[in-house]
Amino acid sequence: MRSSHPRSAAVAALVATALATGLLVGSADAAEGGAAADPIRVHDIQGTTRISPLNGQQVADVEGIVTGVRTYGSRGFWIQAPDADDNDATSEGVFVFTGSVPTVAAGDAVKVSGTVGEYVPGGVNSGNQSVTQISKPVVTVVSSGNALPAATAITEYTVPAEYAPAGDPAAGGSINGLTLEPSRYALDHYESLEGMNVRIGTSRVVGATDPYAELWVTVKGWENAAKRGGTVYGSYESQNTGRLQIQQLAPLAQQPFPVANVGDRLTGTTEGPLDFNQFGGYTLVARTLGTVKAGTLAPEKTKAQASNELAVATYNVENLDPSDPQEKFDALGKAVVENLASPDILALEEIQDDNGAKNDGTVSAEQTLAKFTAAITAAGGPAYQWRTVNPQDKKDGGEPGGNIRQVFLYNPARVSFTERAPGDAVTATGVVKEKGKAALTHSPGRIDPANPAWTDSRKPLAGEFTFRGKTVFVIANHFGSKGGDEGLTSHHQPPVRSSEAKRLLQAQSVNGFVKEILAAEKNANVLVLGDINDFEFSATTNALADGGALYPAIKSLPKAERYSYVYQGNAQVLDQILTSPAIKNFTYDSVHINAEFSAQNSDHDPQVLRFRP
């Protein structure tokens, strides 16, 4: 490890002089006096902040050893200076962007001339941090077969517990101009190693292998560990600093990427350059990849409801339409029966219209639902009936042409659906009082569809059910997505979460409707459920629960079990069931059958709540 002594005055003076004169050349003559300037080193290019002090300038004959070559995607190679400075804040590695397949190999000693720049993966409006690089390079290979610079170990002891410094208010909340403090902040620690040859030892897998040949590990085996092996994301202040994305240098055709599930272990040593990319931030691009040791994780099965218990579930089935393979329908149907124990009421999200993403004005989902319910019956489940309200074409967001919507499935042998003048896409259901009890004006019906909060978003679906003579109101939701939010590794700290504003309005709309029901009938049984697209600690959830109208039932679980989705190695809550005050005694289960596994039928885990009305 490099020491943490300040950068030498001589190097600092060199950079200042170079910036003033423009003579950023390894063999340049000084502007005055004719003395030869010291060569520019990689750590001079990287500097002590996220933005290179030589950004936009020409450099020449920058020396380094090639530590990795990328022949696909953003083609280029990494070099690392064998002679480090004495400042932990300055990286000794840098990416050389070639655009075409590089002609160098790991172990080559090279001299690189080119333009220093800051590349922002995803574009300057993404909020992502930038990658310091040399572009338009002229490369001279001095020798080959050299030993690589020793890899810097990233461990639970080197990564700080604090995630990031607060952004500079004068810079719009950006951390780009702040001097790196790698011993204090995790993001600074990783940034100080950007482009360098790094390694990790045996690490816990916290994000399953995805279709893009990447997985997530944590170097902190104890950090917010989930009961089943993942890493729980429990607050905005706890970002799980040990998480790293793992990719590999070799294309899949040369070396298949290992398949891993949450709870597995990536054993041995994984070593390669530390990159930063659009879809995960800091990423170890493995030149040498460890071996996956499989764990024992298996999909969960919830307990069946008792005869006097009502079981209500929610499940995002991920853009289901009739063109999906029969295998997906069969797997989803089997899961409803075997993993969810055939709940009495099942709210579905992301049911697409009868021709899926084909954009031709079709809005009916009858074929989708017939195929799905048939798969459930074939798996030994009940003959579910369904109720929904078809959306207006292209008005509810989601995949273009798909017209996703929420749907109620219910088992008529256990539950009856109360039909009350079914509503349409633009007609709002309301609440009336009948014989001292609350009732809907339209069942099924949509809540507040004209409210701007629901523009280009799924409108809530309300339904009135009867179980053992008791009325239960169920409101199925699919709130606005997190699209447009900045990632946790954003150069803004805290990151800008612009999508929250819409979900907050949506939550207020649903909360207001629930309060109308409770005003008509104080002890009404109300369940608000679905893909809320937000955390149990979020402002969205707080707005849903406002005034004690609802309780987020997932909070009844231990923190190590609170999640329905895994994103970038963080196990987090997106899917929820919230209960009205009359529902005092219940059991809740987040049924983990998808999010932790490489093989998924959906990217969400279903939720089940059982209670006695």
Buried (B, 14 or more C-beta within 10 A) or exposed (E): EBEEEEBEEEBBEBBEBBBEEEBBBBEBEBEEEEEEBBBBBBBBBBBBBBBBBBBEBBBBBBBBBBBBBBBEEBBBBBBBBBEBBBBBBBBBBBBBBBEEEBEBEBBBBBBBBBBBBBBBBEEEEBBBBBBBBBBEBEBEEEEEEBEBBEBBBBEBEBBBEBBBBEBBEEEEBBBBEBEBBBEEBBBBBBBBBBBBBBBBBBBBBBBBBBEEBBBBBBBBBEBBBBBBBBBBBBEBEBBBBBBBBBBBBBEEEEEEBBBBBBBBBBEBBBBBBBBBBEBBBBBBBBBEBBEBEEBEBEBBBBEEBEEEBBBBBBBBBBBBBBEBEEEBBBBBBBBBBBBBBBBBBBBBBBBBBBBBBBBEEBBEBEBBBEBBBBBBBEBEBBEBBBBBBBBEBBBBBBBEBBBBBBBBBBBEEBBBBBEBEBBEBEBBBBBEEEEEEBBBBBBBBBBBBEBEBBBEBBBBBBBBBEBEEEBBBBBBBBBBBBEBBBBBBBBBBBBBBEBBEBBBBBBBBBBBBBBBBBEBBEEBBBBBBBBBBBBBBBBBBBBBBBEEBBBBBBBBBEBBBBBBBBBBBBBBBBBBBBBBBBBEEBBBBBBBBBBBBBEBBBBBBBBBBBBBB
